[in-house]
Amino acid sequence: MKKDFKNATIVDVRTPEEFAGEHFPDAINIPLEQVQQNIEKFKEMPKPVIAYCRSGNRSGMVVAMLKQSGINEVINGGGLDELLQSSK
């Protein structure tokens, strides 16, 4: 299934080291540990917000945190490889 990334904000929730190694084109890096203090930044992002990590586990936690903060247009993009495949 091809996902529509045109108006979405892609957020990589992996560590800066993982992000530096490889990341989705135009993704921004907000590691899982920094999500809570960046809630206001997430609220200002163009929606939907698509979060991804290595396997989909950390991004799933981020989706839950953002939804608890009232940000509902948020999608778990899964792992990087999965996201890259679905964008082709």
Backbone as JSON, one array per atom type, in Angstrom:
{
  "sequence": "MKKDFKNATIVDVRTPEEFAGEHFPDAINIPLEQVQQNIEKFKEMPKPVIAYCRSGNRSGMVVAMLKQSGINEVINGGGLDELLQSSK",
  "N": [[0.84, -1.19, 0.0], [0.66, 2.11, -0.98], [1.64, 4.95, 0.74], [0.48, 8.27, 1.35], [2.58, 10.88, 1.38], [2.69, 13.52, 0.92], [1.65, 15.91, 2.27], [2.33, 15.33, 4.8], [4.08, 15.25, 7.99], [7.08, 13.8, 8.58], [8.45, 11.98, 11.14], [11.28, 10.84, 12.68], [11.83, 8.76, 15.29], [13.98, 7.59, 16.38], [17.34, 7.25, 17.81], [19.73, 10.0, 17.63], [22.08, 8.99, 16.53], [21.25, 6.7, 15.11], [19.6, 7.97, 13.28], [21.48, 9.53, 11.9], [22.83, 7.55, 10.54], [21.05, 6.48, 8.59], [18.07, 7.7, 7.15], [14.58, 8.52, 6.54], [13.84, 10.4, 3.62], [13.77, 13.91, 4.1], [12.82, 13.66, 6.69], [12.35, 14.56, 10.15], [14.24, 14.51, 13.15], [13.24, 13.5, 16.21], [13.98, 12.12, 18.99], [12.56, 9.36, 20.85], [12.82, 9.76, 23.66], [12.69, 12.5, 23.82], [10.22, 13.32, 23.05], [8.04, 14.0, 24.78], [8.74, 16.56, 25.86], [8.51, 18.01, 23.57], [5.93, 18.34, 22.74], [4.41, 20.66, 22.1], [5.68, 21.49, 19.77], [5.03, 19.33, 18.11], [2.29, 19.77, 17.92], [2.18, 21.96, 16.25], [3.04, 21.06, 13.83], [2.6, 20.28, 10.31], [-0.16, 18.22, 9.45], [-0.98, 14.83, 8.39], [1.03, 13.54, 11.14], [3.61, 11.35, 10.73], [5.13, 8.89, 12.42], [8.15, 7.08, 12.77], [10.44, 4.32, 13.41], [12.94, 1.9, 14.12], [11.7, -0.61, 14.15], [9.01, -0.18, 14.57], [8.13, -0.23, 17.11], [8.99, 1.81, 19.02], [7.9, 4.01, 17.66], [5.22, 3.38, 17.87], [4.81, 3.81, 20.59], [5.21, 6.57, 20.66], [3.07, 7.47, 19.06], [0.93, 6.79, 20.78], [1.54, 8.49, 22.96], [1.28, 11.04, 21.76], [-1.4, 11.02, 20.99], [-2.6, 10.93, 23.51], [-2.02, 13.47, 24.23], [-3.75, 14.94, 22.78], [-3.3, 15.09, 20.05], [-4.46, 13.88, 17.25], [-4.15, 13.25, 14.56], [-2.07, 11.31, 13.81], [0.2, 8.84, 12.82], [1.44, 5.54, 12.98], [4.2, 4.82, 11.35], [5.7, 2.57, 11.29], [8.62, 0.58, 10.8], [11.74, 1.88, 9.47], [12.58, 0.61, 7.03], [10.18, -0.5, 6.15], [8.67, 1.84, 5.81], [10.12, 3.15, 3.79], [9.69, 1.32, 1.69], [6.91, 1.54, 1.35], [6.68, 4.05, 0.32], [7.37, 4.04, -2.27]],
  "CA": [[0.0, 0.0, 0.0], [1.44, 3.34, -1.05], [1.15, 5.98, 1.66], [0.58, 9.63, 0.82], [3.47, 11.64, 2.24], [2.78, 14.88, 0.38], [1.44, 16.97, 3.26], [2.61, 14.79, 6.13], [5.36, 15.49, 8.65], [7.69, 12.51, 8.89], [9.28, 12.13, 12.33], [12.1, 9.7, 13.05], [11.92, 8.81, 16.76], [15.18, 6.84, 16.79], [18.41, 8.07, 18.37], [20.44, 10.8, 16.62], [23.07, 8.13, 15.87], [20.52, 5.9, 14.12], [19.15, 8.93, 12.26], [22.64, 9.91, 11.1], [23.2, 6.42, 9.71], [20.11, 6.45, 7.47], [16.73, 8.14, 7.53], [13.64, 8.79, 5.46], [14.09, 11.75, 3.06], [13.05, 15.06, 4.7], [12.33, 13.37, 8.05], [13.0, 15.28, 11.24], [14.6, 13.57, 14.22], [12.89, 13.81, 17.6], [14.06, 10.82, 19.66], [11.48, 8.99, 21.78], [13.05, 10.36, 24.98], [12.46, 13.94, 23.77], [8.87, 13.6, 22.53], [7.2, 14.66, 25.78], [9.04, 17.99, 25.97], [8.31, 18.65, 22.27], [4.51, 18.23, 22.39], [3.95, 21.88, 21.42], [6.24, 21.44, 18.41], [4.21, 18.38, 17.36], [0.98, 20.38, 17.68], [2.33, 22.95, 15.18], [3.48, 20.39, 12.59], [1.57, 19.91, 9.33], [-0.69, 16.88, 9.73], [-0.73, 14.0, 9.56], [2.39, 13.26, 11.57], [3.93, 9.93, 10.59], [6.3, 8.56, 13.23], [8.74, 5.77, 12.49], [11.68, 3.99, 14.14], [13.58, 0.77, 13.46], [10.79, -1.75, 14.03], [7.61, 0.22, 14.77], [7.83, -0.28, 18.55], [9.11, 3.16, 19.6], [6.93, 4.9, 17.02], [3.92, 3.07, 18.46], [4.75, 4.52, 21.88], [5.07, 8.0, 20.35], [1.69, 7.68, 18.62], [0.1, 6.76, 21.99], [1.81, 9.72, 23.73], [0.72, 12.2, 21.06], [-2.87, 10.94, 21.07], [-2.95, 11.31, 24.88], [-1.85, 14.93, 24.3], [-4.76, 15.57, 21.94], [-2.9, 15.12, 18.64], [-5.06, 12.66, 16.74], [-3.72, 12.94, 13.2], [-0.73, 10.75, 13.95], [0.22, 7.49, 12.25], [2.65, 4.75, 13.2], [4.73, 4.42, 10.04], [6.43, 1.32, 11.42], [10.07, 0.66, 10.7], [12.3, 2.65, 8.34], [12.53, -0.18, 5.78], [8.76, -0.58, 5.78], [8.25, 3.16, 5.34], [10.77, 3.37, 2.49], [9.0, 0.49, 0.71], [5.55, 2.03, 1.11], [6.72, 5.36, -0.34], [7.76, 3.83, -3.68]],
  "C": [[0.89, 1.25, 0.0], [0.82, 4.37, -0.12], [1.34, 7.35, 1.01], [1.38, 10.49, 1.8], [3.48, 13.12, 1.89], [2.66, 15.97, 1.45], [1.78, 16.54, 4.67], [3.95, 15.3, 6.67], [5.89, 14.13, 9.06], [8.66, 12.71, 10.05], [9.96, 10.8, 12.65], [12.31, 9.77, 14.56], [13.08, 7.96, 17.28], [16.22, 7.8, 17.37], [19.07, 8.9, 17.27], [21.48, 9.96, 15.86], [22.41, 7.28, 14.78], [20.09, 6.78, 12.95], [20.29, 9.3, 11.33], [23.04, 8.8, 10.14], [22.35, 6.33, 8.45], [18.77, 6.94, 7.98], [15.87, 8.39, 6.3], [13.9, 10.2, 4.93], [13.18, 12.8, 3.71], [12.48, 14.79, 6.09], [13.04, 14.28, 9.05], [13.21, 14.29, 12.38], [14.22, 14.14, 15.58], [12.88, 12.47, 18.32], [12.94, 10.62, 20.67], [11.61, 9.71, 23.12], [12.75, 11.86, 25.0], [11.05, 14.32, 23.31], [8.05, 14.41, 23.52], [7.47, 16.16, 25.87], [8.87, 18.73, 24.64], [6.85, 18.59, 21.8], [4.02, 19.47, 21.64], [4.45, 21.94, 19.98], [5.41, 20.49, 17.54], [2.85, 18.99, 17.0], [1.02, 21.36, 16.5], [2.69, 22.33, 13.83], [2.32, 20.2, 11.63], [1.14, 18.46, 9.57], [-0.98, 16.16, 8.41], [0.75, 13.93, 9.91], [2.58, 11.75, 11.44], [5.22, 9.68, 11.35], [6.83, 7.19, 12.82], [10.01, 5.58, 13.32], [12.36, 2.84, 13.4], [12.58, -0.35, 13.18], [9.31, -1.39, 14.1], [7.23, 0.25, 16.24], [7.88, 1.11, 19.18], [8.1, 4.12, 18.97], [5.52, 4.63, 17.52], [3.73, 3.77, 19.8], [4.54, 6.02, 21.66], [3.65, 8.31, 19.91], [0.76, 7.71, 19.84], [0.29, 8.04, 22.8], [1.15, 10.94, 23.08], [-0.8, 12.19, 21.13], [-3.35, 11.32, 22.47], [-2.85, 12.83, 25.05], [-2.82, 15.67, 23.38], [-4.39, 15.7, 20.48], [-3.37, 13.82, 18.02], [-4.63, 12.28, 15.33], [-2.28, 12.47, 13.22], [-0.79, 9.27, 13.58], [1.53, 6.81, 12.62], [3.11, 4.25, 11.83], [5.5, 3.12, 10.09], [7.93, 1.54, 11.39], [10.5, 1.42, 9.47], [12.18, 1.88, 7.04], [11.11, -0.27, 5.24], [8.28, 0.74, 5.17], [8.85, 3.47, 3.98], [10.08, 2.56, 1.39], [7.64, 1.06, 0.34], [5.53, 3.38, 0.4], [7.05, 5.23, -1.82], [6.56, 3.74, -4.58]]
}
